Amino acid sequence: MRYVDIAIIGGGAAGMSAASRIKALRPDWNVMVFEKTDFVSHAPCGIPFYVSGFFEHFEELCTYDVNHFRNERGIDVHTRAKVVEVSEGSIVAEENGRERVYEWEKLLFATGAKAKRLNVQNEDLEGVIYVDDILSAERIKRSALKSERVVIIGSGYIGVEMAEAISRLGKKVTVIEISERPLPEYDAEIAAILKSEMDKIVELKLSERVVAFEGKDRIERVLTDKGEYKCDLAIVAVGVVPNVDLAKKLVKLGKSGAIKTNSRMETSKEGVYAAGDCAETINIVTGKPDWIHLATPANKMGYVAGVNMAGYELNYPGSVKCQITSFYNVEIGKAGLSEFEAIREGYEVVSAFVTTKSSAKYFQDGLIHLKVVANRNGKVLGVQAAGKGVSMRIYGATALLYKNADVRDLFFSDFPYYPPVSRVWDPLVVAARNLFRKLGMP
């Protein structure tokens, strides 16, 4: 049995951010990270870009390699170390075919999320690949290069990006989505822009549910409730669930199914913390606990957990859930709530949808479709956009949502004017002005 000051389960964004902060504040402490793969500081968000050939080396999916953390930061990183048991004060890890016991003073769960399963017939056939951790990247790319027809199941962020990646390899791509629109978290007006672009390049099948996979030795067909699709490869990207298999035996889970934490990233058990995609936090827009499984919050949650585990004080306020993606030349972004999400949360909603230029009139391109959602009191609840110049509008909206801005704040925000990329009347300001009338404002 070996003693450690800090034990961290998971070497992804949250785990390595926490470990780095602890060692910076407490260089004499023994900080040990247990990672089941060979890689740390890994970025699954980059998988589609690796598959498409945007960069060549698989290792580039990791921000830093293991030796950087060991040699430069003094962190005792254990790779190929799968934690199989957690109890109060100790963990058991499988390393090199042996089980080893470690006693800890403080523990961090940074176990991330895992791919949601379809739970249909033959989903374990050769050629059916779930987009899980970065280890799936090499399998997908190798299989895609040998395939002619590829079916992608799911059109969330990874599904949309994977559809572009595989189509760039010259393959015939079919995307199957159970919802009535791609990127189901978005409202219909914005999703329609994406659908129009996807229809030009891939076969998009909406409102279809996969019921089975078929094939002898490997995948040959994907069956849905409306038809069947021949394929050489099926990529499943239907979302993720928090990886709490170990944690639920020791700490309480929140309503979302992720680990319940407070603003210091502490769990229900003293000395035990959680951060990243396995942890529940606060949605700043609603003020309620939420599971926000995104890279930026994961890094910040890890940072906050590390500060507090080191004996200092720092609070994590939560996230506004901002996201950006693209499909070929169309950017899509969202911050805060969509209209249907706001209604589901019980808000009385008003919204404005505008289609305008994101650049000055005399520039030929730059069309943007933008929607702002607010409640009847004028508080901004969310912004969505598709087209050109989306990212800078989502950045601006995120800052305003973080400070609980209202429509008047949005209108008077001093967005800069530069003709190639922005207008005197920015699309965000135009949408806010349209909301004035709906809210009975002058």
Secondary structure, DSSP 8 states (H G I E B T S, - for coil): -EEEEEEEE--SHHHHHHHHHHHHH-TTS-EEEE-SSS-SSB-GGGHHHHHTTSSS-GGGGBSS-HHIIIIIS--EEESSEEEEEEETTEEEEEETTEEEEEEEEEEEE---EEE-----BTTTSBTEEE--STHHHHHHHHHHHT-SEEEEE--SHHHHHHHHHHHHTT-EEEEEESSSSSSTTS-HHHHHHHHHHHHHHSEEEES--EEEEE-SSB--EEEESS-EEE-SEEEE---EEE--TTGGGTS-B-TTSSB---TT-B-SSTTEEE-STTB-EEETTTTEEE----HHHHHHHHHHHHHHHTT-------B---EEEEETTEEEEEEE--HHHHHHTT--EEEEEEEEESS-TTSS--EEEEEEEEETT-BEEEEEEEESSHHHHHHHHHHHHHTT-BHHHHHH------TTT--SS-HHHHHHHHHHHHTT--
